[in-house]
């Protein structure tokens, strides 16, 4: 009863929890340079002077700028984009590292990133809620479940060895109930019997699971 469902929900819960904890930390570490330059850096007008290709996709960018005293600086540059010689941009310089330039990522990149991040977080939260719900229902079935015989009404093959079936059974109050169960270990057939376990939540909602040996 629900062994695979319970295990899968537990693993989903663990993975989502890890993602929700690790992802913000990883993002902060990755964005630490951007935050540091934005908060502590000084903006300067800069121009790309040299673009050197390293390997197939990597590039080393050097740019120049003049400080407030009129001195020329030739800087290793984090460009955050595709650079071309002669491109002018606003770079940021830290006071104690005047020969390193940082160009902020484009606004659209940040927007796309935030949208993807928000979508991932929302997905993880939804999966966490669903996993908790499955865990709670499995515990209720284990503690208060009633075993009943059900008749298979129809069989819908979702994929190899996975069959969604509507089954009919009579609960302890004598009420006919029709619910859907999923077979993953055997091949069901219409008008045959199977075993299920069911109970009612404190709010009166019927929950159930297939007993498949």
Beta strands, then each sheet from edge to edge (+ up, - down):
strand 1: 42-54
strand 2: 58-66
strand 3: 72-78
strand 4: 88-94
strand 5: 97-103
strand 6: 146-159
strand 7: 162-170
strand 8: 176-183
strand 9: 193-200
strand 10: 206-211
sheet 1: 1+ 2- 3+ 5+ 4- 1+
sheet 2: 8+ 7- 6+ 9- 10+
end
